[in-house]
Amino acid sequence: MSRVSYYYFGLIGFFGLFFLLMAWHTLLSPSTRLPTALLLIISIGPLLLPFRGFLDRNLKSCTWMSYLSLPYFAHGAAEAYVNSAERPYALLEVLFSLLLCFGAGLFVYKAEKVK
């Protein structure tokens, strides 16, 4: 596979994770205990930190985006195990976080091989 295709996998993972978390906390299963804005800041805020560099294909930002996807994987796996009502959303979170992690990671790995 070409290096650019790994980047596109990472983009699919990022936007899938972004829109899934937005929909999960606002439309699909809103929380009754915590404010929605607080949940969105906690869950989506870290994804937006390296976002500009990720869109510019900055290798350092792509590496950080790969690192930042790992807590989302852990959250999705734990949520899928604990909460059977929200298991489909949690498994989608696992899928998108893995796409983001491996897409961004392999994009950086292939760039290092080229140099």
C-alpha positions in Angstrom: 0.0 0.0 0.0 1.1 3.5 -0.6 2.0 5.9 2.1 -1.0 8.2 1.2 -3.5 5.4 1.7 -2.4 5.1 5.3 -3.0 8.8 5.8 -6.5 8.4 4.4 -7.2 5.5 6.8 -6.1 7.8 9.6 -8.4 10.6 8.3 -11.3 8.1 8.2 -10.5 7.0 11.7 -10.3 10.6 13.0 -13.5 11.9 11.4 -15.3 8.7 12.3 -14.2 9.0 15.9 -15.0 12.7 16.0 -18.5 12.4 14.6 -19.3 9.2 16.6 -18.3 10.9 19.9 -20.3 14.0 18.9 -23.4 11.9 18.2 -23.0 9.6 21.1 -22.9 12.3 23.7 -25.6 14.5 22.2 -28.1 12.4 20.2 -27.7 8.7 20.7 -27.2 8.4 24.5 -27.0 11.8 26.3 -25.9 11.7 29.9 -28.3 12.7 32.6 -25.6 13.2 35.3 -23.1 15.4 33.5 -23.6 18.4 31.3 -23.3 17.6 27.6 -20.8 20.4 27.0 -18.4 19.1 29.7 -18.6 15.6 28.1 -17.8 17.0 24.7 -14.9 19.0 26.0 -13.4 16.0 27.8 -14.0 13.5 25.0 -13.3 15.6 21.8 -10.9 18.3 23.1 -7.8 16.1 23.1 -8.5 15.1 19.5 -8.4 18.7 18.4 -5.0 19.5 19.8 -2.9 18.0 16.9 -5.6 18.3 14.3 -4.2 21.2 12.2 -0.8 19.5 11.9 -2.5 16.2 11.1 -4.3 17.8 8.2 -1.0 19.3 7.0 0.6 15.8 7.2 3.1 17.0 9.8 4.9 13.9 11.0 5.1 14.9 14.6 1.4 15.7 14.7 0.6 12.4 13.0 2.6 10.7 15.7 0.8 12.5 18.5 -2.5 11.7 16.9 -1.6 8.0 16.9 -0.7 8.3 20.6 -3.9 10.1 21.4 -6.1 7.4 19.8 -5.0 4.8 22.3 -7.1 6.0 25.3 -10.2 6.0 23.0 -9.4 2.4 22.2 -9.2 1.6 25.9 -12.5 3.5 26.6 -14.3 1.7 23.8 -13.1 -1.7 24.9 -14.1 -1.1 28.5 -17.4 0.4 27.6 -18.2 -2.5 25.3 -17.4 -5.0 28.1 -19.4 -3.2 30.8 -22.4 -1.6 29.1 -24.3 -3.9 26.7 -26.8 -1.2 25.8 -24.1 1.0 24.2 -21.9 -1.9 22.9 -22.4 -1.0 19.2 -21.2 2.6 19.8 -18.3 1.4 21.9 -17.2 -1.1 19.2 -17.4 1.6 16.6 -15.1 3.7 18.9 -12.7 0.8 19.0 -12.7 0.5 15.2 -12.2 4.2 14.5 -9.5 4.5 17.1 -7.6 1.6 15.6 -8.0 3.1 12.2 -6.6 6.3 13.4 -3.8 4.7 15.4 -2.6 2.4 12.6 -3.3 4.8 9.8 -1.3 7.7 11.4 1.4 5.4 12.7 2.0 3.6 9.4 2.0 7.0 7.6 4.9 8.1 9.8 6.6 4.8 9.6 6.6 4.8 5.8 7.8 8.4 5.8 10.8 7.4 7.9 11.6 4.5 5.5 11.6 6.9 2.5 14.1 9.3 4.1 
